[in-house]
Amino acid sequence: MLILRLLVRMLVCALCVGALVVAAGCNKTITAETARKNLSPNLNRMALTREQRLNKHAWTADIERRQLEDDVDNILMIDRPGRLTRYPVP
């Protein structure tokens, strides 16, 4: 019964999305001439857009900063509690 409800919900959602796509349509006509004028729209490099490249740089800098903080904690030995016993050993 639960699976049937889930399938019906998914079907209704798919139909709604399909209706929206059909209703919205595509107003931009693309001809061979317009495609030849700009073969790689919105791309500054081969694979990534400018925003994607900036996001990748920010992500890399964040990871490197956090790794550096971990390394400093390891060097100063403040990354974990001491392993010495509190009680005197005879």
Backbone hydrogen bonds in HBPLUS format (Angstrom, degrees):
<---DONOR---> <-ACCEPTOR-->    atom                        ^
c    i                          cat <-CA-CA->   ^        H-A-AA   ^      H-
h    n   atom  resd res      DA  || num        DHA   H-A  angle D-A-AA Bond
n    s   type  num  typ     dist DA aas  dist angle  dist       angle   num
A0005-ARG N   A0001-MET O   3.06 MM   4  6.38 155.9  2.12 147.2 152.9     1
A0006-LEU N   A0002-LEU O   3.02 MM   4  6.27 158.9  2.06 146.0 151.8     2
A0007-LEU N   A0003-ILE O   2.90 MM   4  6.17 157.6  1.96 149.6 155.6     3
A0008-VAL N   A0004-LEU O   2.95 MM   4  6.18 155.9  2.01 147.8 154.3     4
A0009-ARG N   A0005-ARG O   2.90 MM   4  6.16 160.9  1.94 151.5 156.7     5
A0010-MET N   A0006-LEU O   2.93 MM   4  6.16 160.1  1.97 149.0 154.6     6
A0011-LEU N   A0007-LEU O   2.91 MM   4  6.09 154.2  1.98 144.9 152.1     7
A0012-VAL N   A0008-VAL O   2.90 MM   4  6.14 158.4  1.95 151.0 156.5     8
A0013-CYS N   A0009-ARG O   2.91 MM   4  6.12 161.6  1.94 150.8 156.0     9
A0014-ALA N   A0010-MET O   2.90 MM   4  6.08 158.3  1.94 146.1 152.3    10
A0015-LEU N   A0011-LEU O   2.94 MM   4  6.15 155.7  2.00 145.8 152.4    11
A0016-CYS N   A0012-VAL O   2.95 MM   4  6.19 155.6  2.01 148.4 155.0    12
A0017-VAL N   A0013-CYS O   2.95 MM   4  6.19 164.3  1.97 153.6 157.4    13
A0018-GLY N   A0014-ALA O   2.92 MM   4  6.06 160.3  1.96 146.5 152.6    14
A0019-ALA N   A0015-LEU O   2.89 MM   4  6.09 154.1  1.95 145.8 152.7    15
A0020-LEU N   A0016-CYS O   2.97 MM   4  6.23 155.5  2.03 148.1 154.7    16
A0021-VAL N   A0017-VAL O   2.97 MM   4  6.23 157.2  2.02 151.3 157.3    17
A0022-VAL N   A0018-GLY O   2.99 MM   4  6.20 162.1  2.02 149.5 154.2    18
A0023-ALA N   A0019-ALA O   2.84 MM   4  5.97 158.1  1.89 147.3 154.0    19
A0024-ALA N   A0020-LEU O   2.86 MM   4  5.92 158.3  1.91 147.6 153.2    20
A0025-GLY N   A0021-VAL O   3.04 MM   4  6.06 166.7  2.06 146.3 150.5    21
A0035-ALA N   A0031-THR O   3.04 MM   4  6.24 152.2  2.12 148.2 156.4    22
A0036-ARG N   A0032-ALA O   2.96 MM   4  6.15 150.4  2.05 144.5 151.9    23
A0037-LYS N   A0033-GLU O   3.16 MM   4  6.41 140.9  2.32 142.5 152.2    24
A0053-ARG N   A0049-THR O   2.95 MM   4  6.15 157.2  2.00 150.3 156.7    25
A0054-LEU N   A0050-ARG O   2.92 MM   4  6.18 159.0  1.97 150.3 155.8    26
A0055-ASN N   A0051-GLU O   2.89 MM   4  6.07 157.4  1.94 148.4 154.8    27
A0056-LYS N   A0052-GLN O   2.93 MM   4  6.13 151.8  2.01 143.2 150.9    28
A0057-HIS N   A0053-ARG O   2.96 MM   4  6.24 154.0  2.03 147.3 154.1    29
A0058-ALA N   A0054-LEU O   2.95 MM   4  6.17 159.7  1.99 149.1 154.5    30
A0059-TRP N   A0055-ASN O   2.92 MM   4  6.07 156.3  1.98 146.1 152.8    31
A0060-THR N   A0056-LYS O   2.94 MM   4  6.11 159.8  1.98 147.4 152.7    32
A0061-ALA N   A0057-HIS O   2.93 MM   4  6.11 161.3  1.97 149.1 154.2    33
A0062-ASP N   A0058-ALA O   2.98 MM   4  6.13 153.7  2.05 144.4 151.4    34
A0063-ILE N   A0059-TRP O   3.06 MM   4  6.33 161.4  2.09 149.4 153.8    35
A0064-GLU N   A0060-THR O   2.96 MM   4  6.16 164.4  1.98 152.2 156.8    36
A0065-ARG N   A0061-ALA O   2.93 MM   4  6.05 153.4  2.00 145.0 152.1    37
A0066-ARG N   A0062-ASP O   3.03 MM   4  6.27 160.9  2.07 149.6 154.3    38
A0067-GLN N   A0063-ILE O   2.91 MM   4  6.13 154.0  1.98 149.4 157.0    39
A0068-LEU N   A0064-GLU O   2.93 MM   4  6.10 151.3  2.01 143.1 150.8    40
A0069-GLU N   A0065-ARG O   3.02 MM   4  6.32 153.7  2.09 146.2 152.9    41
A0070-ASP N   A0066-ARG O   3.07 MM   4  6.35 154.1  2.14 143.7 150.3    42
A0071-ASP N   A0067-GLN O   2.91 MM   4  6.20 154.9  1.98 147.7 154.7    43
A0072-VAL N   A0068-LEU O   2.93 MM   4  6.21 157.7  1.98 151.6 157.1    44
A0073-ASP N   A0069-GLU O   3.02 MM   4  6.26 158.2  2.06 146.8 152.7    45
A0074-ASN N   A0070-ASP O   2.95 MM   4  6.24 151.1  2.03 146.5 154.5    46
A0075-ILE N   A0071-ASP O   2.91 MM   4  6.18 157.7  1.96 150.8 156.7    47
A0076-LEU N   A0072-VAL O   2.96 MM   4  6.13 164.2  1.98 153.6 157.4    48
A0078-ILE N   A0073-ASP O   2.98 MM   5  5.22 157.7  2.03 149.7 154.0    49
A0077-MET N   A0074-ASN O   3.19 MM   3  4.84 149.6  2.29  93.6 102.5    50
